[in-house]
Amino acid sequence: MKYLNFHLIVIISFLAVIGVQAAEVHPDEFDGPGIQASFEWQKEPPTWDVGKTTPGWLHIAGTFGGNLWCTDDATRLYQEIKDEDFEIETHLKYFWTADNVAGLVVKSPGSDNWVMLKLWSHADKTAQLQFQKKCLEAGDGLSGKVPGFAPANGEAELWLKLKRVGQECTGFFKVSEGDDWTETGKTTFPFSAPYQVGLFGWNNTLEFDYFRDNTSPFTMAVSPKTKLATTWANIRNQ
């Protein structure tokens, strides 16, 4: 009994530490049939699915209208977090026939500002990678055209990451899973919490493989209740 009580104390203490220190983002591998309950839509697209069109991917068909530049009228899928560091990441496939943008965004509603790492597509089937803030093309570590990635056939695949540490936010990208991350720039992050972290894009076909926060101890989209039940079973059987 003493042995059991000791393990219960350890579990409760661990969960208390997780509640204080862990990132609040709940990862989603988009295996379906739905999305993580912590997500919220801004301008939910009329046509989207998880794992139906492409197994293991969030598929979004073109939703026309919207923007995320000097104003925010974009289709966004986000989770809200408190004032904490983060390292959000996704794997994007993008197919376009018109001007549009798609990628990762961190928005501070209280500061009415945001940081974006996005692919800006053009009707001539070219595109450029951008690391920007609200209505700010360059300066402050930002870039309107990040070197090293320039698709020209109306489709692209890349990995994107935004990392916040204190008062700085850094963008990264890579074009193959096994590649090292390439830094796109580092910008100031003086915004007020809470933050909305997530994915965005419209007007073309988007597919996202997953959404993660690498600062979280929960690196898989598994219910904490399931993990606790497994731990409890292991203790009970000892």
Helices and strands as residue ranges (DSSP letters): H 2-21, E 40-42, E 48-50, E 58-60, E 76-81, E 86-95, E 100-108, E 113-121, E 127-133, E 155-165, E 168-174, E 182-188, E 195-201, E 205-213, H 224-236
